[in-house]
Amino acid sequence: GDVVHRPRLFHQLQSSSTLTLVVAPAGYGKTTLVDSWLETSRLPSAWLTLDESDNDFANFVNYLIAAIQTCFPMIGDRTASLFKVTSSPSVASVSKTLLNELSAIEKDFILVLDDYHLIHNSANHELVSNLLHRPPLSFHLVLAARHDPPIPLPALRARGVVTELRASDLRFTLDETEVFFHNILHFDITEQDIATLS
């Protein structure tokens, strides 16, 4: 009840893009926006909030699989087994195996990686890039971050498979500011004051 619903942004998020980027500085409501949008979506969704420990490649992959298995319990076991054979399987082998498993998912689904700006391990970025290079048609990835991730964005943009929401998109409109003050904060404020604040 304390969230400003933003259908204009939900409409953009509901595109069928392979990758959706939500990039803005701290405090712009990236997580809140994506979370409230998913509540309106009919697609199954998996969510992984990242932290510094996820820069370990094995951690990253295993938590990624765990998130996906909240929707599709049978997906990811073969990929996870690669780390039982060797402690450091190649990114290429992990990418290939995971893509093969994801291809078995017949319904569209959304995978959200929140706080992606905390990831700086090149192996993790390479895995994400590989997933986006030839993704299954059912796969839709949302990256929420404070800055652009080091993945091949120009190539993805050229293919027309990226939807991008930036700080300028996340800023409240006049109507949204009014809803925030009146309905959420229950604060009496004039339209002129709202225009000044916006």
BELCOR-V283908 format. One record per residue. RES is the residue in one letter. SS is DSSP state (alpha for helix, beta for strand, coil for the rest). PHI is phi in whole degrees, 0 to 359 (* if undefined). Layout:
# BELCOR-V283908
RES;SS;PHI, RES;SS;PHI
This chain:
# BELCOR-V283908
G;coil;*, D;coil;252, V;coil;240, V;coil;277, H;coil;286, R;coil;232, P;alpha;301, R;alpha;295, L;alpha;278, F;alpha;302, H;alpha;300, Q;alpha;291, L;alpha;293, Q;coil;280, S;coil;295, S;coil;268, S;coil;298, T;coil;294, L;beta;236, T;beta;241, L;beta;258, V;beta;240, V;beta;238, A;coil;193, P;coil;297, A;coil;301, G;coil;91, Y;coil;272, G;coil;84, K;alpha;299, T;alpha;296, T;alpha;299, L;alpha;299, V;alpha;295, D;alpha;297, S;alpha;290, W;alpha;295, L;alpha;299, E;coil;295, T;coil;262, S;coil;274, R;coil;270, L;coil;277, P;beta;297, S;beta;221, A;beta;242, W;beta;230, L;beta;230, T;beta;269, L;coil;269, D;coil;219, E;alpha;301, S;alpha;295, D;alpha;282, N;alpha;288, D;coil;292, F;alpha;300, A;alpha;297, N;alpha;301, F;alpha;303, V;alpha;294, N;alpha;293, Y;alpha;289, L;alpha;299, I;alpha;296, A;alpha;300, A;alpha;295, I;alpha;298, Q;alpha;289, T;coil;293, C;coil;256, F;coil;227, P;coil;300, M;coil;272, I;coil;266, G;coil;112, D;alpha;296, R;alpha;295, T;alpha;295, A;alpha;298, S;alpha;293, L;alpha;299, F;alpha;280, K;alpha;272, V;alpha;282, T;coil;215, S;coil;287, S;coil;222, P;coil;295, S;coil;290, V;alpha;299, A;alpha;298, S;alpha;292, V;alpha;296, S;alpha;299, K;alpha;298, T;alpha;294, L;alpha;294, L;alpha;298, N;alpha;298, E;alpha;290, L;alpha;296, S;coil;294, A;coil;281, I;coil;279, E;coil;270, K;coil;260, D;coil;299, F;beta;212, I;beta;242, L;beta;244, V;beta;254, L;beta;248, D;beta;267, D;coil;61, Y;alpha;295, H;alpha;296, L;alpha;281, I;coil;269, H;coil;228, N;coil;283, S;alpha;298, A;alpha;296, N;alpha;296, H;alpha;296, E;alpha;295, L;alpha;299, V;alpha;300, S;alpha;299, N;alpha;295, L;alpha;297, L;alpha;273, H;alpha;292, R;coil;223, P;coil;283, P;coil;299, L;coil;298, S;coil;278, F;beta;270, H;beta;229, L;beta;254, V;beta;246, L;beta;249, A;beta;253, A;beta;205, R;coil;272, H;coil;207, D;coil;299, P;coil;285, P;coil;279, I;coil;236, P;coil;287, L;alpha;297, P;alpha;303, A;alpha;293, L;alpha;292, R;alpha;296, A;alpha;297, R;coil;278, G;coil;70, V;coil;246, V;beta;239, T;beta;250, E;beta;235, L;beta;244, R;coil;244, A;alpha;305, S;alpha;296, D;alpha;284, L;alpha;281, R;coil;299, F;coil;296, T;coil;281, L;alpha;301, D;alpha;296, E;alpha;292, T;alpha;296, E;alpha;297, V;alpha;299, F;alpha;299, F;alpha;287, H;alpha;281, N;alpha;268, I;alpha;265, L;coil;273, H;coil;52, F;coil;246, D;coil;281, I;coil;216, T;coil;279, E;alpha;298, Q;alpha;295, D;alpha;296, I;alpha;298, A;alpha;298, T;alpha;294, L;alpha;291, S;coil;282
